[in-house]
Amino acid sequence: MSKAATQSASSAARAKRPPLASFPAKSLLDRAYNEIKFRIITCRYRPGEVLSEAAISLELKIGRTPIHQAIHHLMMDGLVSIMPRKGVMVRPVSIDEAMEIIGVRLVTECYCARLAADRADDTELQQLQEIVDSSEKVTEMRNVEQMMLLDREFHDTLARAAKNAVLADVLRNLHERSLRFWFISLRDPDHHRNVLAQHRAIVKALRSRQPDAAEAAMRDHILAFQRNVTRQV
């Protein structure tokens, strides 16, 4: 198999893996990957912290082989670095990386909102409304982890509603890379309420079938995220 084909197969495999520990795992590798990734995203494994595969194996009660394989996949995802004879280091949070991701989201996700305003079906619009309603309850509880999960679900559903598979793949990758920043951003209790209001504005524009309003609401949402990340990171 050529190097390009190998890289393509690897990327496809990563895209199929559930990104968070709240999703069911089909194998010990999936479980190890999900559990470690969830701990990194939620900063239980802190940025810059050096981890031991043996310690993770004991903590998760999973054998060393799937742990080692999961670490390799997480390295490919850009979440950890392998340090010879020292262990595995959680990659530090980079404000430059966050700004680059946000810059791309301003182009792709605003376009996605425009498409969804025209193409979303009634079922998808109802799903988005239900996510927003669930988010209101979680916001009142100040459950940051659940807020992050619901935010991810909201944007995934919106990406599907645009009916553009290539765009959905691009956005999925961006959101995967944004998860730690989302978690850090959602530490601010005011930002919880602001995100909820922004999601409601997006859904309102989609239901009204107004592409310009949907794009503007999404842009406001992303720029608010940018401002909050700049303060938090």
N, C-alpha and C positions, 0 to 999 in steps of 0.2 A: 504494500500500500504506500502511495506517495506521501510526502510530508504534509502537503496541502489537504489530502484526503483524510489523513490522521487527525489534523487539527479540526477539520470540519466535523468528523465523527465525534471528537471530544467535545466540541461546542454543542452539538446536538444532544449529547448525553447530559451535559450540564443543564441544558434548557429544560429537560424532562424531569429533573430532580425537584421535589418540592422544596422551596426555599426556607421554610421555617419549621420549627419543632412542633408546631400545632397541627401539621399535616401528617397523615399516616405514612409510616415508612414501610417499604416493601422488602427490605433486606437489612442486615446489620450495617452494611455500608451506608444505606440511606439514613438509618437511624443515627449513626455516628455523625454523618455529615450534617443532618438537621440539628442535632443537639449542640454540636460544637458551634455551628454557625449562629444558632439562636443566642448562645452565650456571648459570642463576639458582638452581634448586632445590638444586644441589650446591655453591652458593656459589663457583663459579669466577668468576662475575660477582658481586662482593661487594655486600651491602646498602649502598645509598647511593652506589655507584659510578656515574659518568657514562659512558655508552657512546656510541660514534659508529657510525651506520649504515654509513658507509663502511668503518670498521675491521672491523666484524662481517662485512660483505660479503667483504672480503679474507680474513679468517680462515676463513670457512666455504666460500669459493669459490662463492658464490651471488650472483646479480645483485641490484642495489639494490631492484628492485620487489618481489620476494617478501620481502626483508628488511624493507622498509617495511611491507608488509601484515602480516607476522608481528608486528612491533612493535605495530601497532595492535591486533591480537588480544590480545597480552600485556597491553596497557594495559587492555583490557576485562576481562581476568582479574584485574586488580589487582596485577600483578607489576612493572610499570614505570610511570613517569610521563614524559610528554613535556615537556621544558623548552625553550621557544622560544629559538632562536639559541644554545642550549647543547648540546643532545643529548638522550639518553634516560637517565633515572636509574632504577637498580634500586631498587624501593621498600624502605625500611628494614624490618627485622623488628620487629613490634610485639607486646609481651607482652600488651597489652590484646586485640588481635585473636586471639592464640592462646587466651586464656582464654575468649573468646566462642565460638570454634569448639569448644573442649573442652566447654563447657557444653551446647551443642546436641548434641554427640556422646553425652554422658551420657544424654540422653533418647532420641535416635533409634537409636543403635547398640546400646544395651542392649535396646531393643524388638526390633531386628533379630535379636539373638541368641536371644531368646525364640521368635520366629517360626521361625528356622532349626532350633531344636531339634525343632520339630514337623514342619517341611516339607522339610528337606533330604533329597535322595535319596542313595542309596548312592554314586553317581558323584561327587556334590559332596563328600560326606564323605571319600571317598578322595582327591579333589583337595586338600582342606584338609590331610589327613595328609601327602601328598607335598610340599606347600609347606613344612610344618613340618620334614620330614626334610631337604629341601634347605637350609632356613635353618640347620640345625645345622652343616652342612658350611661354609656361608658364614661363620657366626659364628666357627668355629675359625680361618678365614682372616682374620678381621677386615676383611672387604670391606664397607665401610659402604654404598657405592652399591648393591651387590647386596642387602644386607639391606633397604635402603629399598624396592627394587623388589619383593622377596618379601613385605614387609609390606603393600605396596599390593595385590599379587595376593591375599594372604590375605583382606584386608578386602573386596575386590571380589567374590571367590568367595563369601564369607559373605553379602554383600548379595544376590547372585543366589539363594542358597539359601533366603532368606526368602520368595521368591516374591511380592514386592510391588514392582511396577515403580516406583511413585511414591517409595516409601522408598529404593529403589536409586538413583534419580536424585538424591535429597537427599543421600544418603551419598557418592555420587560427587563431587558438588560440594564437600562438606566435606573429602573426602580430597585433592582437587585443591588446595584452599586450605591444607591442612595439610602439603604435601610438604616445604617448606623447614624447617618445624619438626621434621618427622620426621628429616630429614637432620642437623640440629643436635643433636637429642636422641640420635641413634644414635652420636654421637662418643664417648660414654661407654662404654667396653668392658664395664662391669658391666651397663649397660642392655641391651646386645646379649643377654647371657645371660638377663636377666630377661624380655625380650620373648619369647624362645624358650619359656621356662617358662610364661609367660602364654598364649601361643598353644596350647601343649599342653593347658593346663587348659581352654581354650575348646573345643577339639576333643573332649576327653574328655567334657565335659558334653553336647556335641551328639550324640556317638555313643551316649551313655546315654539320650538323649531326655528330658533334664531341663531344662525351661525356666528354672526358678529358679536352678539351678546355672550355666546358660549366661549368664544375665543377670548373676549375681554375678561370674563370671569375667571377663566383658567390662568390668564396672564397675571391677574391680581393675586391669585392663589400662589403661583410659583414665586412671584416677587416678594410676597410676604414671607414665604419660606426662606428665601435668600436673605432677607433682612434678619430673620431670627437666627439662622445658622451663623451669620456673621457675628452676632452677639454671643452665641453659645460656644462656638468652637475656639 
